[in-house]
Amino acid sequence: MKRAWLLILGLLLLAGCNILAYPAYLLFGQPSRTIKAEYAHLADRTVALVLAGPPAIDFEYPYARNDLGLAVRGALGQHVKNIRLVPQEKVDDLQRSDPAWLSLGLGEIAAKLGAQRVLYLELVQFTMREPESINLFRGHIWAEVSVYEADASQPHRPSYQTQVQVVHPEQAPLPAGPSAQIAVWRQSLSLFAQELTGKFYDHKATQ
């Protein structure tokens, strides 16, 4: 019997630590680490979310900016402490009323909207199909992200900049079909919103 236990222990050691760690995983769950916010100054602030992009995106996906804005606002409201979001209708009215709204400068736009911060998303890519394919669905969303501070010494210059780019599903596209199209649309927007919002608050991530 002793020899049998020694043999089992030897096999476990040869297999590496993963097998030995499995009971600990069952007891304590998957280990996680804290990811610090890259920019932590949306919390406790009034923030205007402004989305822009090339006309081709609006032409092909008329609801892209609206639906993406809803997803981002939902994620920000859920995770960023005490954030106050300017009603999107107010932002949309400003964009509609002045075709040259962007020439005002983001600092001036913040003042017009009564915002302390402007979270500006410039869409570079937004498509729900594989390139050069009409039968395969896969979301590709890519945006240049900037934050402007209305009370900064130079409010026309961004205080924070990054990029967010997501692909869903990551492994392979889905064949065409109504359910596939809806699933890819919803999950791609949700994934983008979560990736973006993760830049603005401390959170846990599994290792």
N, C-alpha and C positions, 0 to 999 in steps of 0.2 A: 504493500500500500504506500509506504514512504517513497519507494522508487517511482510509483505512478504519479504522486504529487510533484516530485522533483521534475519529472518529464513534462508535466503540464506547465509548471512554472517556467521551465526552459523554453517551451514553445511560445508562451506569452511574451517573454523577453525578446525572443527572436522576431516576433511579430511587431515589436515596437510599442511605443507608449500609447497609441491610439486605443488599443483594446483595453489597456489598464485604465485609461481615462474614461471609458464609456460609463462605468457606474457613477463616476463623479458628474458626468453630463446629465444622467438621469436624476441625480439628487439636486444639482444646483443650476441646471440649465446651461445654455450656450454662453460662454464668456462674452462680455461686451466692453466697449471703451467709450469714453466721452469725447465727442467732437466739439471743439469750441467754435463759437460763432466767428465767422470771418469779419462780419460787420454787425455790431450789437446795438446800433443806435436807431433801430426802428421801434424798439420797445418804448412804451410810454410816449409815443409821438403820434401826431396827425400826419398820415401818409396818403399821398395821391398816387395811384397806380396808373401809369400812362403806357399804352401799347401802341407801337407803330410798326410798319413793315412795308415792303414793296407792294404796289397795286396788284401784282400777279397773284399774291396770296389771297387777297380779298376777293379777287375775281374767281379763283378756283374753289376757295373755301370761305363763303360769305360769313359764316358764323365762327370762324376761327378765333378772331380777337375777342369776341364776346364770350365764347365758351372758355377760352384760355384764361381770360380775366376772372371769370367766376371761379375757376379751379384755384387760381393763385390767391384770390381774396379769401376763399374758404380756408386754405392751408395757412395763410398768414394769421387770420383770425383765430385759428385753432392753436397755433404754436407760439406766436410772438406775443409776449406778455403786454397786456394793456395797449395794444396797437389800436389806433383810431383811424379807420379808413374813410377817406373822402368818398361820398356816394358816387358810384360810377357814372350815374346820369349827369352829374355836374361836370365830370371830366369829358364825357362824350359831347355835352353841349358846347364846351369850349372848343373842342376839335372841329365840330360841325360849323360853328358860327364864324370861325376864322380859318380859312384854308391855309394861311401862312402862320398857323399857331406855333409851329416849331421854331420859327425865326424869333419869337419873343425871348427865347432862352429859358432853360428849365428853372432858373431861379425866379424869374418873373412869373412863370406859370405857377410855381408854388405859391407865390403871393396872391395871385388871382384866385386860386382854389382854396386859400386859407390853410395851406399845408405847411408843416415844418420840414417834411421830406417829400421828394418826388422819387418814386421807384420807376425807372424808365426802362422798358423792354423794347429793344429793336429786333424784330424777328428777321433772322437771316434765312432760315429754312422752315417751312411748315408743309409737310406732305404726309398723307396717310397711305401712299402706295409706294411700292418699290420703284426705283428709277426705271423708266422705259417699260413699265409693266402695267397692264390694266387688270390683271387677274390675281395679283398678290398684294395683300395688305400688310403694311408695316409702317408704324409711325416714326417720323423723323422730325424732331423739333429742336431748333437751335436759335438761341437769342443772345445778343449782346446786352448785358445788364449794367445799369449805372444808377447810383444813388446821388441825388443832389440835396444839399442842405440849404434851406432858405436863410438861415442865420449865419452861414459861413462868411468869411471875409471876401471870398470870391465865389458867390453862389452859382455862377455860370459854369464852374468847373466841377466835375464829379468828385465826390469824396470817397467813392468806392466804385470799383469796376470789376467785372468778371464775365465769364461766359457760362451758359448752361446748355448742354446738348444731351438729348436722350434719344434712344432708339428702342422701340417696343413693337413686337417681341424681339428680344435680343438674339435668341438662338436662330430663328428662322421666320420668314413671313408666313402669314396665314392665307390659304386659298380663298378666292372671292366668295362672298355670301353675305346676306344682310346681317346676320349675327356676328360674323367676323368683323365687318366694317364698324359696327357699333362698339364692339369690345375693344378694338384697336384704338378707336377715337377716345373712348372714356379712359382707358388705361394709360394711353400716351399722355393725355392732358394731366391726369392725376400724378403720374410719375414726374413730369416736368415740374408741376407745382411743388411736390415734395422735395425735389432736388434743389429748386430755387430757394424755398423757405428754409432749408437746412443751412443756408449761408448766414441766416440771421438770428439763430438761437442755438444755445448749447443743447446737445441731444446725445442719446446713446446709440451706438451702432454695434451690431454683433461682429465679432472678429472672424 
